[in-house]
Amino acid sequence: MMIKLIISLTIIGCSSLIGFIYANAFIDRTKLLGSLLSTLQMLETEILYSATPLPELLKKVAKKSKPEISNILLATSDTLYKKEGLLFADVWEKAVEKETEYTSFTKEDIEILVTLGKNMGISDSKDQIKHIHLTMEEVKRSYEQSIVMQNKNVKLYRNLGILLGITIVIIFF
């Protein structure tokens, strides 16, 4: 009897944990998009008020950003410092694809970031600021959608994990 109780609690605990892990993905994405908005704001400010070269600018902003975003900026900056003759857009795209692999960004979020890189570094500061504003608007829309998804799905996945565990225990015992 005691073994059944221990196994039952373990099953419920594990399935609940899985539900909480899935729910946290929605929370993480919302936090990450909020951090991306503030990073884009910092990038805009640096471009507007300083004449810093792009690799230095990226490194400076990366120091103030969340690690998931900072890694993209640092990878791009490091590659640009090597002066291999690559276009900024190509370097940025590779960094975004590599560094977002294990984040909670969706394909749409990654596409927004890639599009930003295609427009950076090829025009004057006013055009770059316009592109950053456009990107910020797209990120804001994604951020608002992620809040809606978070409010909708976090409770669902947490409860689903618990209920799945209880269902398994009822079926097998």
SEROSE-995742 format. One record per atom (N, C-alpha, C): residue number from 1; x, y, z; residue in three letters; atom name. Coordinates in nm, 4 decimals. Example, Ala and Ser with C-alpha at 12.3 -4.5 7.8 and 13.67 -1.06 7.14 Angstrom:
BEGIN
[1 [1.3190 -0.5690 0.7800] ALA N]
[1 [1.2300 -0.4500 0.7800] ALA CA]
[1 [1.3200 -0.3300 0.7800] ALA C]
[2 [1.2850 -0.2250 0.7080] SER N]
[2 [1.3670 -0.1060 0.7140] SER CA]
[2 [1.2900 0.0030 0.7870] SER C]
//
This chain:
BEGIN
[1 [0.0821 -0.1197 0.0000] MET N]
[1 [0.0000 0.0000 0.0000] MET CA]
[1 [0.0867 0.1264 0.0000] MET C]
[2 [0.1919 0.1240 0.0806] MET N]
[2 [0.2800 0.2391 0.0905] MET CA]
[2 [0.3564 0.2602 -0.0403] MET C]
[3 [0.3933 0.1523 -0.1065] ILE N]
[3 [0.4665 0.1620 -0.2333] ILE CA]
[3 [0.3760 0.2234 -0.3400] ILE C]
[4 [0.2491 0.1834 -0.3430] LYS N]
[4 [0.1550 0.2397 -0.4391] LYS CA]
[4 [0.1407 0.3913 -0.4184] LYS C]
[5 [0.1350 0.4327 -0.2921] LEU N]
[5 [0.1221 0.5747 -0.2604] LEU CA]
[5 [0.2455 0.6522 -0.3074] LEU C]
[6 [0.3631 0.5977 -0.2840] ILE N]
[6 [0.4876 0.6630 -0.3248] ILE CA]
[6 [0.4953 0.6715 -0.4773] ILE C]
[7 [0.4627 0.5636 -0.5448] ILE N]
[7 [0.4650 0.5631 -0.6924] ILE CA]
[7 [0.3616 0.6613 -0.7468] ILE C]
[8 [0.2427 0.6638 -0.6870] SER N]
[8 [0.1380 0.7557 -0.7306] SER CA]
[8 [0.1815 0.9009 -0.7155] SER C]
[9 [0.2396 0.9353 -0.6027] LEU N]
[9 [0.2869 1.0720 -0.5800] LEU CA]
[9 [0.4010 1.1088 -0.6751] LEU C]
[10 [0.4853 1.0111 -0.7049] THR N]
[10 [0.5949 1.0349 -0.7994] THR CA]
[10 [0.5406 1.0624 -0.9394] THR C]
[11 [0.4435 0.9842 -0.9815] ILE N]
[11 [0.3833 1.0044 -1.1146] ILE CA]
[11 [0.3160 1.1422 -1.1221] ILE C]
[12 [0.2383 1.1752 -1.0212] ILE N]
[12 [0.1710 1.3052 -1.0200] ILE CA]
[12 [0.2738 1.4188 -1.0162] ILE C]
[13 [0.3765 1.4026 -0.9371] GLY N]
[13 [0.4817 1.5046 -0.9276] GLY CA]
[13 [0.5539 1.5254 -1.0595] GLY C]
[14 [0.5886 1.4154 -1.1267] CYS N]
[14 [0.6598 1.4255 -1.2548] CYS CA]
[14 [0.5732 1.4883 -1.3633] CYS C]
[15 [0.4489 1.4464 -1.3706] SER N]
[15 [0.3614 1.5042 -1.4733] SER CA]
[15 [0.3328 1.6513 -1.4428] SER C]
[16 [0.3219 1.6862 -1.3165] SER N]
[16 [0.3037 1.8268 -1.2793] SER CA]
[16 [0.4254 1.9089 -1.3188] SER C]
[17 [0.5425 1.8538 -1.2981] LEU N]
[17 [0.6670 1.9213 -1.3350] LEU CA]
[17 [0.6736 1.9465 -1.4856] LEU C]
[18 [0.6325 1.8482 -1.5617] ILE N]
[18 [0.6299 1.8640 -1.7078] ILE CA]
[18 [0.5328 1.9762 -1.7463] ILE C]
[19 [0.4173 1.9810 -1.6830] GLY N]
[19 [0.3212 2.0881 -1.7085] GLY CA]
[19 [0.3787 2.2250 -1.6740] GLY C]
[20 [0.4514 2.2344 -1.5634] PHE N]
[20 [0.5127 2.3603 -1.5234] PHE CA]
[20 [0.6243 2.4012 -1.6198] PHE C]
[21 [0.6972 2.3051 -1.6719] ILE N]
[21 [0.8034 2.3355 -1.7690] ILE CA]
[21 [0.7437 2.3939 -1.8970] ILE C]
[22 [0.6382 2.3331 -1.9470] TYR N]
[22 [0.5713 2.3855 -2.0667] TYR CA]
[22 [0.5125 2.5245 -2.0400] TYR C]
[23 [0.4567 2.5437 -1.9230] ALA N]
[23 [0.3982 2.6737 -1.8884] ALA CA]
[23 [0.5062 2.7817 -1.8798] ALA C]
[24 [0.6219 2.7476 -1.8277] ASN N]
[24 [0.7292 2.8452 -1.8141] ASN CA]
[24 [0.7849 2.8910 -1.9476] ASN C]
[25 [0.7691 2.8115 -2.0522] ALA N]
[25 [0.8149 2.8538 -2.1847] ALA CA]
[25 [0.7401 2.9788 -2.2295] ALA C]
[26 [0.6110 2.9882 -2.1978] PHE N]
[26 [0.5328 3.1063 -2.2328] PHE CA]
[26 [0.5778 3.2278 -2.1514] PHE C]
[27 [0.6074 3.2056 -2.0254] ILE N]
[27 [0.6539 3.3139 -1.9388] ILE CA]
[27 [0.7907 3.3628 -1.9853] ILE C]
[28 [0.8791 3.2687 -2.0176] ASP N]
[28 [1.0144 3.3055 -2.0628] ASP CA]
[28 [1.0102 3.3871 -2.1918] ASP C]
[29 [0.9247 3.3491 -2.2838] ARG N]
[29 [0.9154 3.4222 -2.4113] ARG CA]
[29 [0.8705 3.5660 -2.3877] ARG C]
[30 [0.7736 3.5856 -2.3005] THR N]
[30 [0.7256 3.7199 -2.2708] THR CA]
[30 [0.8368 3.8050 -2.2099] THR C]
[31 [0.9091 3.7481 -2.1161] LYS N]
[31 [1.0207 3.8209 -2.0539] LYS CA]
[31 [1.1290 3.8527 -2.1569] LYS C]
[32 [1.1568 3.7583 -2.2440] LEU N]
[32 [1.2611 3.7760 -2.3450] LEU CA]
[32 [1.2230 3.8848 -2.4450] LEU C]
[33 [1.0979 3.8877 -2.4867] LEU N]
[33 [1.0532 3.9928 -2.5791] LEU CA]
[33 [1.0571 4.1302 -2.5118] LEU C]
[34 [1.0231 4.1366 -2.3850] GLY N]
[34 [1.0337 4.2630 -2.3115] GLY CA]
[34 [1.1776 4.3102 -2.3031] GLY C]
[35 [1.2670 4.2170 -2.2798] SER N]
[35 [1.4100 4.2504 -2.2759] SER CA]
[35 [1.4602 4.2928 -2.4129] SER C]
[36 [1.4098 4.2292 -2.5171] LEU N]
[36 [1.4489 4.2668 -2.6535] LEU CA]
[36 [1.4050 4.4094 -2.6840] LEU C]
[37 [1.2873 4.4470 -2.6383] LEU N]
[37 [1.2402 4.5847 -2.6581] LEU CA]
[37 [1.3348 4.6851 -2.5928] LEU C]
[38 [1.3756 4.6575 -2.4703] SER N]
[38 [1.4667 4.7515 -2.4030] SER CA]
[38 [1.6040 4.7529 -2.4697] SER C]
[39 [1.6483 4.6391 -2.5213] THR N]
[39 [1.7765 4.6346 -2.5924] THR CA]
[39 [1.7692 4.7157 -2.7216] THR C]
[40 [1.6597 4.7039 -2.7933] LEU N]
[40 [1.6429 4.7826 -2.9150] LEU CA]
[40 [1.6390 4.9321 -2.8833] LEU C]
[41 [1.5786 4.9672 -2.7703] GLN N]
[41 [1.5757 5.1071 -2.7283] GLN CA]
[41 [1.7166 5.1568 -2.6986] GLN C]
[42 [1.7960 5.0752 -2.6319] MET N]
[42 [1.9357 5.1126 -2.6040] MET CA]
[42 [2.0147 5.1274 -2.7335] MET C]
[43 [1.9913 5.0352 -2.8259] LEU N]
[43 [2.0597 5.0400 -2.9549] LEU CA]
[43 [2.0236 5.1689 -3.0299] LEU C]
[44 [1.8972 5.2021 -3.0269] GLU N]
[44 [1.8523 5.3253 -3.0918] GLU CA]
[44 [1.9197 5.4479 -3.0294] GLU C]
[45 [1.9240 5.4525 -2.8981] THR N]
[45 [1.9852 5.5654 -2.8282] THR CA]
[45 [2.1333 5.5778 -2.8613] THR C]
[46 [2.2024 5.4647 -2.8639] GLU N]
[46 [2.3450 5.4669 -2.8949] GLU CA]
[46 [2.3703 5.5140 -3.0379] GLU C]
[47 [2.2886 5.4702 -3.1301] ILE N]
[47 [2.3060 5.5123 -3.2703] ILE CA]
[47 [2.2755 5.6617 -3.2841] ILE C]
[48 [2.1727 5.7073 -3.2138] LEU N]
[48 [2.1285 5.8455 -3.2243] LEU CA]
[48 [2.2302 5.9432 -3.1655] LEU C]
[49 [2.2887 5.9092 -3.0519] TYR N]
[49 [2.3715 6.0057 -2.9791] TYR CA]
[49 [2.5211 5.9800 -2.9835] TYR C]
[50 [2.5630 5.8759 -3.0515] SER N]
[50 [2.7074 5.8525 -3.0608] SER CA]
[50 [2.7441 5.8122 -3.2025] SER C]
[51 [2.8685 5.8351 -3.2342] ALA N]
[51 [2.9186 5.7973 -3.3672] ALA CA]
[51 [3.0079 5.6749 -3.3549] ALA C]
[52 [2.9690 5.5849 -3.2684] THR N]
[52 [3.0470 5.4648 -3.2413] THR CA]
[52 [3.0324 5.3659 -3.3563] THR C]
[53 [3.1429 5.3040 -3.3987] PRO N]
[53 [3.1320 5.1990 -3.5014] PRO CA]
[53 [3.0420 5.0845 -3.4536] PRO C]
[54 [2.9773 5.0203 -3.5470] LEU N]
[54 [2.8780 4.9177 -3.5152] LEU CA]
[54 [2.9300 4.8041 -3.4263] LEU C]
[55 [3.0498 4.7476 -3.4513] PRO N]
[55 [3.0963 4.6401 -3.3620] PRO CA]
[55 [3.1114 4.6855 -3.2166] PRO C]
[56 [3.1633 4.8058 -3.1954] GLU N]
[56 [3.1780 4.8577 -3.0591] GLU CA]
[56 [3.0418 4.8858 -2.9973] GLU C]
[57 [2.9522 4.9393 -3.0781] LEU N]
[57 [2.8176 4.9703 -3.0334] LEU CA]
[57 [2.7455 4.8441 -2.9856] LEU C]
[58 [2.7581 4.7372 -3.0635] LEU N]
[58 [2.6938 4.6102 -3.0266] LEU CA]
[58 [2.7509 4.5560 -2.8960] LEU C]
[59 [2.8811 4.5673 -2.8804] LYS N]
[59 [2.9460 4.5184 -2.7584] LYS CA]
[59 [2.9007 4.5993 -2.6374] LYS C]
[60 [2.8880 4.7293 -2.6557] LYS N]
[60 [2.8453 4.8175 -2.5475] LYS CA]
[60 [2.7027 4.7867 -2.5036] LYS C]
[61 [2.6138 4.7683 -2.5993] VAL N]
[61 [2.4742 4.7380 -2.5681] VAL CA]
[61 [2.4615 4.5968 -2.5098] VAL C]
[62 [2.5462 4.5060 -2.5553] ALA N]
[62 [2.5407 4.3673 -2.5069] ALA CA]
[62 [2.5682 4.3587 -2.3569] ALA C]
[63 [2.6517 4.4475 -2.3066] LYS N]
[63 [2.6838 4.4474 -2.1635] LYS CA]
[63 [2.5613 4.4763 -2.0770] LYS C]
[64 [2.4637 4.5459 -2.1348] LYS N]
[64 [2.3449 4.5863 -2.0594] LYS CA]
[64 [2.2237 4.4983 -2.0899] LYS C]
[65 [2.2409 4.3984 -2.1734] SER N]
[65 [2.1278 4.3165 -2.2191] SER CA]
[65 [2.1224 4.1832 -2.1476] SER C]
[66 [2.0085 4.1192 -2.1607] LYS N]
[66 [1.9882 3.9845 -2.1087] LYS CA]
[66 [2.0779 3.8873 -2.1854] LYS C]
[67 [2.1280 3.7820 -2.1224] PRO N]
[67 [2.2244 3.6920 -2.1885] PRO CA]
[67 [2.1797 3.6361 -2.3232] PRO C]
[68 [2.0527 3.6017 -2.3387] GLU N]
[68 [2.0067 3.5450 -2.4653] GLU CA]
[68 [2.0234 3.6437 -2.5807] GLU C]
[69 [2.0000 3.7703 -2.5522] ILE N]
[69 [2.0137 3.8749 -2.6536] ILE CA]
[69 [2.1589 3.9204 -2.6634] ILE C]
[70 [2.2233 3.9277 -2.5506] SER N]
[70 [2.3630 3.9686 -2.5457] SER CA]
[70 [2.4513 3.8754 -2.6288] SER C]
[71 [2.4213 3.7477 -2.6270] ASN N]
[71 [2.5000 3.6507 -2.7041] ASN CA]
[71 [2.4932 3.6792 -2.8540] ASN C]
[72 [2.3773 3.7216 -2.9020] ILE N]
[72 [2.3623 3.7561 -3.0437] ILE CA]
[72 [2.4500 3.8765 -3.0772] ILE C]
[73 [2.4408 3.9782 -2.9931] LEU N]
[73 [2.5175 4.1006 -3.0168] LEU CA]
[73 [2.6676 4.0754 -3.0102] LEU C]
[74 [2.7099 3.9981 -2.9114] LEU N]
[74 [2.8531 3.9694 -2.8966] LEU CA]
[74 [2.9065 3.8832 -3.0100] LEU C]
[75 [2.8283 3.7837 -3.0520] ALA N]
[75 [2.8726 3.6975 -3.1631] ALA CA]
[75 [2.8877 3.7794 -3.2905] ALA C]
[76 [2.7943 3.8692 -3.3139] THR N]
[76 [2.8020 3.9558 -3.4320] THR CA]
[76 [2.9222 4.0482 -3.4219] THR C]
[77 [2.9387 4.1088 -3.3073] SER N]
[77 [3.0494 4.2015 -3.2868] SER CA]
[77 [3.1847 4.1325 -3.3035] SER C]
[78 [3.1984 4.0155 -3.2446] ASP N]
[78 [3.3252 3.9419 -3.2544] ASP CA]
[78 [3.3582 3.9061 -3.3986] ASP C]
[79 [3.2593 3.8637 -3.4743] THR N]
[79 [3.2826 3.8292 -3.6146] THR CA]
[79 [3.3182 3.9533 -3.6959] THR C]
[80 [3.2534 4.0649 -3.6668] LEU N]
[80 [3.2842 4.1886 -3.7397] LEU CA]
[80 [3.4252 4.2381 -3.7082] LEU C]
[81 [3.4696 4.2178 -3.5848] TYR N]
[81 [3.6063 4.2582 -3.5476] TYR CA]
[81 [3.7131 4.1796 -3.6237] TYR C]
[82 [3.6795 4.0599 -3.6664] LYS N]
[82 [3.7761 3.9769 -3.7398] LYS CA]
[82 [3.8025 4.0291 -3.8805] LYS C]
[83 [3.7133 4.1155 -3.9280] LYS N]
[83 [3.7271 4.1790 -4.0599] LYS CA]
[83 [3.7504 4.0775 -4.1711] LYS C]
[84 [3.6595 3.9843 -4.1818] GLU N]
[84 [3.6680 3.8793 -4.2839] GLU CA]
[84 [3.5995 3.9202 -4.4140] GLU C]
[85 [3.5487 4.0420 -4.4215] GLY N]
[85 [3.4845 4.0894 -4.5436] GLY CA]
[85 [3.3405 4.0438 -4.5601] GLY C]
[86 [3.2801 3.9983 -4.4535] LEU N]
[86 [3.1404 3.9524 -4.4599] LEU CA]
[86 [3.0461 4.0703 -4.4415] LEU C]
[87 [2.9305 4.0615 -4.5017] LEU N]
[87 [2.8284 4.1640 -4.4845] LEU CA]
[87 [2.7668 4.1530 -4.3453] LEU C]
[88 [2.7262 4.2676 -4.2906] PHE N]
[88 [2.6648 4.2684 -4.1586] PHE CA]
[88 [2.5430 4.1772 -4.1549] PHE C]
[89 [2.4609 4.1836 -4.2592] ALA N]
[89 [2.3379 4.1032 -4.2620] ALA CA]
[89 [2.3669 3.9536 -4.2506] ALA C]
[90 [2.4721 3.9074 -4.3179] ASP N]
[90 [2.5080 3.7654 -4.3118] ASP CA]
[90 [2.5594 3.7264 -4.1732] ASP C]
[91 [2.6439 3.8117 -4.1185] VAL N]
[91 [2.6987 3.7856 -3.9845] VAL CA]
[91 [2.5864 3.7852 -3.8816] VAL C]
[92 [2.4972 3.8832 -3.8911] TRP N]
[92 [2.3849 3.8945 -3.7985] TRP CA]
[92 [2.2943 3.7723 -3.8075] TRP C]
[93 [2.2618 3.7308 -3.9293] GLU N]
[93 [2.1725 3.6163 -3.9481] GLU CA]
[93 [2.2319 3.4887 -3.8886] GLU C]
[94 [2.3606 3.4662 -3.9110] LYS N]
[94 [2.4251 3.3475 -3.8538] LYS CA]
[94 [2.4238 3.3525 -3.7022] LYS C]
[95 [2.4511 3.4709 -3.6464] ALA N]
[95 [2.4517 3.4850 -3.5001] ALA CA]
[95 [2.3118 3.4626 -3.4427] ALA C]
[96 [2.2120 3.5174 -3.5083] VAL N]
[96 [2.0739 3.5007 -3.4612] VAL CA]
[96 [2.0336 3.3535 -3.4659] VAL C]
[97 [2.0621 3.2868 -3.5770] GLU N]
[97 [2.0247 3.1458 -3.5890] GLU CA]
[97 [2.0969 3.0595 -3.4867] GLU C]
[98 [2.2239 3.0874 -3.4639] LYS N]
[98 [2.3020 3.0064 -3.3693] LYS CA]
[98 [2.2610 3.0334 -3.2244] LYS C]
[99 [2.2476 3.1599 -3.1893] GLU N]
[99 [2.2255 3.1955 -3.0494] GLU CA]
[99 [2.0806 3.1838 -3.0034] GLU C]
[100 [1.9865 3.1757 -3.0955] THR N]
[100 [1.8459 3.1616 -3.0554] THR CA]
[100 [1.7987 3.0165 -3.0569] THR C]
[101 [1.8897 2.9264 -3.0849] GLU N]
[101 [1.8530 2.7855 -3.0971] GLU CA]
[101 [1.7891 2.7302 -2.9694] GLU C]
[102 [1.8404 2.7699 -2.8541] TYR N]
[102 [1.7905 2.7151 -2.7275] TYR CA]
[102 [1.7168 2.8196 -2.6445] TYR C]
[103 [1.6598 2.9189 -2.7101] THR N]
[103 [1.5808 3.0187 -2.6394] THR CA]
[103 [1.4331 2.9930 -2.6640] THR C]
[104 [1.3506 3.0741 -2.6010] SER N]
[104 [1.2058 3.0572 -2.6185] SER CA]
[104 [1.1502 3.1453 -2.7301] SER C]
[105 [1.2389 3.2018 -2.8136] PHE N]
[105 [1.1925 3.2775 -2.9298] PHE CA]
[105 [1.1213 3.1829 -3.0270] PHE C]
[106 [1.0150 3.2323 -3.0883] THR N]
[106 [0.9458 3.1548 -3.1913] THR CA]
[106 [1.0100 3.1859 -3.3267] THR C]
[107 [0.9668 3.1143 -3.4299] LYS N]
[107 [1.0186 3.1394 -3.5647] LYS CA]
[107 [0.9895 3.2819 -3.6088] LYS C]
[108 [0.8741 3.3331 -3.5723] GLU N]
[108 [0.8368 3.4693 -3.6087] GLU CA]
[108 [0.9292 3.5711 -3.5425] GLU C]
[109 [0.9628 3.5473 -3.4150] ASP N]
[109 [1.0534 3.6368 -3.3426] ASP CA]
[109 [1.1916 3.6370 -3.4072] ASP C]
[110 [1.2366 3.5197 -3.4443] ILE N]
[110 [1.3682 3.5072 -3.5076] ILE CA]
[110 [1.3679 3.5776 -3.6431] ILE C]
[111 [1.2581 3.5641 -3.7164] GLU N]
[111 [1.2474 3.6316 -3.8468] GLU CA]
[111 [1.2516 3.7834 -3.8310] GLU C]
[112 [1.1904 3.8351 -3.7259] ILE N]
[112 [1.1956 3.9793 -3.6993] ILE CA]
[112 [1.3400 4.0231 -3.6755] ILE C]
[113 [1.4129 3.9443 -3.5987] LEU N]
[113 [1.5534 3.9775 -3.5714] LEU CA]
[113 [1.6385 3.9713 -3.6975] LEU C]
[114 [1.6162 3.8708 -3.7797] VAL N]
[114 [1.6923 3.8568 -3.9043] VAL CA]
[114 [1.6644 3.9752 -3.9957] VAL C]
[115 [1.5394 4.0169 -4.0028] THR N]
[115 [1.5021 4.1304 -4.0865] THR CA]
[115 [1.5703 4.2586 -4.0385] THR C]
[116 [1.5821 4.2752 -3.9082] LEU N]
[116 [1.6535 4.3907 -3.8543] LEU CA]
[116 [1.7970 4.3946 -3.9053] LEU C]
[117 [1.8631 4.2803 -3.9052] GLY N]
[117 [2.0020 4.2733 -3.9490] GLY CA]
[117 [2.0199 4.3072 -4.0959] GLY C]
[118 [1.9186 4.2789 -4.1764] LYS N]
[118 [1.9287 4.3088 -4.3197] LYS CA]
[118 [1.9289 4.4590 -4.3459] LYS C]
[119 [1.8776 4.5346 -4.2515] ASN N]
[119 [1.8668 4.6789 -4.2695] ASN CA]
[119 [1.9694 4.7592 -4.1899] ASN C]
[120 [2.0452 4.6929 -4.1065] MET N]
[120 [2.1445 4.7631 -4.0248] MET CA]
[120 [2.2792 4.7666 -4.0958] MET C]
[121 [2.3523 4.8727 -4.0713] GLY N]
[121 [2.4890 4.8805 -4.1210] GLY CA]
[121 [2.5035 4.9160 -4.2669] GLY C]
[122 [2.3926 4.9357 -4.3382] ILE N]
[122 [2.4045 4.9665 -4.4813] ILE CA]
[122 [2.3544 5.1071 -4.5135] ILE C]
[123 [2.3102 5.1802 -4.4105] SER N]
[123 [2.2568 5.3137 -4.4344] SER CA]
[123 [2.3039 5.4079 -4.3241] SER C]
[124 [2.2607 5.5322 -4.3316] ASP N]
[124 [2.3006 5.6286 -4.2302] ASP CA]
[124 [2.2214 5.6055 -4.1010] ASP C]
[125 [2.2568 5.6815 -3.9990] SER N]
[125 [2.1972 5.6579 -3.8674] SER CA]
[125 [2.0462 5.6842 -3.8663] SER C]
[126 [1.9990 5.7801 -3.9438] LYS N]
[126 [1.8541 5.8081 -3.9470] LYS CA]
[126 [1.7757 5.6895 -4.0022] LYS C]
[127 [1.8258 5.6299 -4.1082] ASP N]
[127 [1.7586 5.5125 -4.1645] ASP CA]
[127 [1.7647 5.3944 -4.0684] ASP C]
[128 [1.8776 5.3778 -4.0023] GLN N]
[128 [1.8905 5.2686 -3.9062] GLN CA]
[128 [1.7912 5.2859 -3.7915] GLN C]
[129 [1.7738 5.4086 -3.7465] ILE N]
[129 [1.6776 5.4352 -3.6389] ILE CA]
[129 [1.5354 5.4049 -3.6867] ILE C]
[130 [1.5038 5.4388 -3.8105] LYS N]
[130 [1.3714 5.4059 -3.8658] LYS CA]
[130 [1.3494 5.2548 -3.8663] LYS C]
[131 [1.4524 5.1800 -3.9054] HIS N]
[131 [1.4400 5.0337 -3.9079] HIS CA]
[131 [1.4268 4.9768 -3.7673] HIS C]
[132 [1.4972 5.0368 -3.6736] ILE N]
[132 [1.4849 4.9921 -3.5344] ILE CA]
[132 [1.3434 5.0198 -3.4843] ILE C]
[133 [1.2868 5.1351 -3.5182] HIS N]
[133 [1.1491 5.1657 -3.4781] HIS CA]
[133 [1.0510 5.0654 -3.5370] HIS C]
[134 [1.0674 5.0326 -3.6634] LEU N]
[134 [0.9797 4.9337 -3.7254] LEU CA]
[134 [0.9911 4.7987 -3.6552] LEU C]
[135 [1.1141 4.7612 -3.6256] THR N]
[135 [1.1374 4.6348 -3.5552] THR CA]
[135 [1.0746 4.6387 -3.4165] THR C]
[136 [1.0883 4.7517 -3.3486] MET N]
[136 [1.0289 4.7649 -3.2152] MET CA]
[136 [0.8771 4.7501 -3.2209] MET C]
[137 [0.8147 4.8039 -3.3251] GLU N]
[137 [0.6700 4.7900 -3.3393] GLU CA]
[137 [0.6310 4.6433 -3.3579] GLU C]
[138 [0.7077 4.5718 -3.4395] GLU N]
[138 [0.6793 4.4290 -3.4594] GLU CA]
[138 [0.7008 4.3509 -3.3305] GLU C]
[139 [0.8066 4.3834 -3.2570] VAL N]
[139 [0.8342 4.3150 -3.1307] VAL CA]
[139 [0.7247 4.3471 -3.0293] VAL C]
[140 [0.6759 4.4708 -3.0287] LYS N]
[140 [0.5667 4.5072 -2.9378] LYS CA]
[140 [0.4419 4.4245 -2.9669] LYS C]
[141 [0.4118 4.4062 -3.0953] ARG N]
[141 [0.2957 4.3213 -3.1319] ARG CA]
[141 [0.3170 4.1787 -3.0832] ARG C]
[142 [0.4371 4.1265 -3.1044] SER N]
[142 [0.4672 3.9906 -3.0579] SER CA]
[142 [0.4602 3.9832 -2.9057] SER C]
[143 [0.5070 4.0870 -2.8399] TYR N]
[143 [0.5045 4.0931 -2.6938] TYR CA]
[143 [0.3597 4.0899 -2.6431] TYR C]
[144 [0.2742 4.1697 -2.7049] GLU N]
[144 [0.1342 4.1719 -2.6644] GLU CA]
[144 [0.0676 4.0370 -2.6897] GLU C]
[145 [0.1005 3.9748 -2.8028] GLN N]
[145 [0.0455 3.8417 -2.8317] GLN CA]
[145 [0.0973 3.7390 -2.7312] GLN C]
[146 [0.2232 3.7524 -2.6921] SER N]
[146 [0.2791 3.6562 -2.5967] SER CA]
[146 [0.2146 3.6702 -2.4598] SER C]
[147 [0.1763 3.7920 -2.4231] ILE N]
[147 [0.1058 3.8114 -2.2960] ILE CA]
[147 [-0.0299 3.7418 -2.3002] ILE C]
[148 [-0.0992 3.7561 -2.4121] VAL N]
[148 [-0.2293 3.6900 -2.4276] VAL CA]
[148 [-0.2111 3.5380 -2.4209] VAL C]
[149 [-0.1117 3.4884 -2.4949] MET N]
[149 [-0.0848 3.3435 -2.4946] MET CA]
[149 [-0.0448 3.2960 -2.3556] MET C]
[150 [0.0356 3.3761 -2.2868] GLN N]
[150 [0.0790 3.3398 -2.1522] GLN CA]
[150 [-0.0412 3.3306 -2.0589] GLN C]
[151 [-0.1264 3.4316 -2.0605] ASN N]
[151 [-0.2443 3.4302 -1.9732] ASN CA]
[151 [-0.3365 3.3124 -2.0040] ASN C]
[152 [-0.3413 3.2758 -2.1301] LYS N]
[152 [-0.4295 3.1678 -2.1731] LYS CA]
[152 [-0.3718 3.0296 -2.1401] LYS C]
[153 [-0.2415 3.0119 -2.1629] ASN N]
[153 [-0.1850 2.8768 -2.1607] ASN CA]
[153 [-0.1118 2.8365 -2.0327] ASN C]
[154 [-0.0647 2.9304 -1.9544] VAL N]
[154 [0.0115 2.8932 -1.8349] VAL CA]
[154 [-0.0741 2.8109 -1.7398] VAL C]
[155 [-0.1906 2.8619 -1.7087] LYS N]
[155 [-0.2804 2.7897 -1.6183] LYS CA]
[155 [-0.3211 2.6553 -1.6778] LYS C]
[156 [-0.3470 2.6557 -1.8093] LEU N]
[156 [-0.3883 2.5338 -1.8783] LEU CA]
[156 [-0.2832 2.4237 -1.8642] LEU C]
[157 [-0.1572 2.4553 -1.8966] TYR N]
[157 [-0.0524 2.3529 -1.8928] TYR CA]
[157 [-0.0220 2.3068 -1.7509] TYR C]
[158 [-0.0261 2.3984 -1.6566] ARG N]
[158 [-0.0019 2.3571 -1.5170] ARG CA]
[158 [-0.1106 2.2606 -1.4705] ARG C]
[159 [-0.2349 2.2969 -1.4948] ASN N]
[159 [-0.3460 2.2091 -1.4542] ASN CA]
[159 [-0.3469 2.0785 -1.5334] ASN C]
[160 [-0.3141 2.0877 -1.6608] LEU N]
[160 [-0.3111 1.9686 -1.7447] LEU CA]
[160 [-0.2060 1.8684 -1.6936] LEU C]
[161 [-0.0919 1.9186 -1.6513] GLY N]
[161 [0.0121 1.8300 -1.5975] GLY CA]
[161 [-0.0347 1.7562 -1.4737] GLY C]
[162 [-0.0974 1.8295 -1.3844] ILE N]
[162 [-0.1477 1.7675 -1.2611] ILE CA]
[162 [-0.2575 1.6662 -1.2930] ILE C]
[163 [-0.3510 1.7060 -1.3776] LEU N]
[163 [-0.4627 1.6171 -1.4111] LEU CA]
[163 [-0.4165 1.4928 -1.4872] LEU C]
[164 [-0.3169 1.5085 -1.5723] LEU N]
[164 [-0.2625 1.3935 -1.6440] LEU CA]
[164 [-0.2013 1.2938 -1.5457] LEU C]
[165 [-0.1291 1.3444 -1.4483] GLY N]
[165 [-0.0713 1.2563 -1.3469] GLY CA]
[165 [-0.1770 1.1820 -1.2676] GLY C]
[166 [-0.2796 1.2536 -1.2285] ILE N]
[166 [-0.3891 1.1903 -1.1545] ILE CA]
[166 [-0.4575 1.0855 -1.2414] ILE C]
[167 [-0.4784 1.1158 -1.3694] THR N]
[167 [-0.5422 1.0215 -1.4617] THR CA]
[167 [-0.4584 0.8934 -1.4744] THR C]
[168 [-0.3281 0.9099 -1.4879] ILE N]
[168 [-0.2406 0.7923 -1.5006] ILE CA]
[168 [-0.2484 0.7076 -1.3748] ILE C]
[169 [-0.2475 0.7717 -1.2594] VAL N]
[169 [-0.2567 0.6967 -1.1336] VAL CA]
[169 [-0.3894 0.6227 -1.1242] VAL C]
[170 [-0.4966 0.6858 -1.1625] ILE N]
[170 [-0.6283 0.6207 -1.1559] ILE CA]
[170 [-0.6349 0.5026 -1.2503] ILE C]
[171 [-0.5791 0.5179 -1.3698] ILE N]
[171 [-0.5844 0.4100 -1.4695] ILE CA]
[171 [-0.5035 0.2890 -1.4231] ILE C]
[172 [-0.3834 0.3127 -1.3722] PHE N]
[172 [-0.2943 0.2014 -1.3382] PHE CA]
[172 [-0.3150 0.1451 -1.1990] PHE C]
[173 [-0.3778 0.2201 -1.1120] PHE N]
[173 [-0.3962 0.1679 -0.9767] PHE CA]
[173 [-0.5423 0.1629 -0.9472] PHE C]
//
